[in-house]
Amino acid sequence: MTAEELRAWCLAQAGADETFPFSEGVSVFKVRGRMFALSRLSAEPLSVSVKCDPDLAVELRAANPAIQPGYHLNKRHWITITIDGSLPDQTIIDLIEDSYDLVSG
């Protein structure tokens, strides 16, 4: 998954918009004013932080080295996914959609 694909997927969620409240280089994707994903799209390696069910977050972190506690976020409710090719794109998409569902519902 490229930075452009990540951005497009986040913006494809109904009502999603991209803001830059932290700094010009950090894309924050929100729905109804609530953050569901954030990424420094120019970073190498690319990563994205998403909200996650706390129990699932523990399981995901234990099973996948590319999934870590949320960087500069509440470690219980957020995970940071390093997009390094070790996870299928569909898994990343599913986690973005789950995050969107958690904050939009």
N, C-alpha and C positions, 0 to 999 in steps of 0.2 A: 504494500500500500504506500503510495506517495503522499506527500503533503497536500497536493492538489486534490487527490482522491479523498483524503481524510476530511479536508475542509468541505468538499462538495457533499460528502455523506452527512456530515453534521448539519449543514444548511438544508439538506433535503427533508429533514424532519419538520413536520407541520408546525408552522408558527415560529421556527427557529430563526435567530438572528445572531450576528457576530459583533461583539463589542471588544473594546480594548481598555478596560478599567485599570489594569495593573501597569501596563506599559505598551508602547506602540507595537512591540514584537510578539506579544502574547495574545493569541486569539482566544476569547472566551465566548462559548456558544451557549445561548440562553433560550428558554422558552418561558413566556409569561414572566419575564424578569428574573427567572431562577436559572442558575448555572447548571448545565448537564455535562459539559466537556470543556477542557481547556488544553491548549497546546502552543508551544513555540514552534510554529510551522517551519522555521528556518533551521531548527536545531539538527545536529547530527550526533547521535542517532535521533530520529524522529520519535516522539513519544506523545501520548495523550493521557490525560487524567479524566476519570469518569466516576460518577457516584455508583456505589455498589451495595447490595444487601450485605450487612456485616458478616453473616455466617458464610455466605458465598465468597466474600473477599478473602476470608481465612483459607478456604479450600483452594481458591485460585492461586493465591500467593504460594501455598505449599506445593502445588503441582507444576507451576510455571515460573522459572527464573526471570522471565520477561515481565512478570507482574509483581509489582512492589507496592508497599503502602503509599498512599497519595503524597506526592512531593509538595511540601508546604501546605498541606490540607489536613483535615481531620482524618487520621489514619484508620479509624474504625469504619468510616463511611465512604472513603475514596480510595481508589487504586490508580496507580500510574502504570501504563502499559508501554513498554519499549517496543517500537515497531522495527524489529530486526530480522524479520523473516522466520522466526521460530514459532510464531503462532499463525494459523491460517487467517487470511483477511476476514473470512466470515465470522470467526470468533471475535475479532475486534469490532466488527459491525454489530454483532449481537450485544456486546457489552455497551456500545454507544447507545443502541436502542433501549437496552434495559435501563441505563442511566436516564435517558429521556423520559421513559415511562415512570420512573421513580419521582422525578421532579414535576412532571406535567399532570400526573393523576391526582 
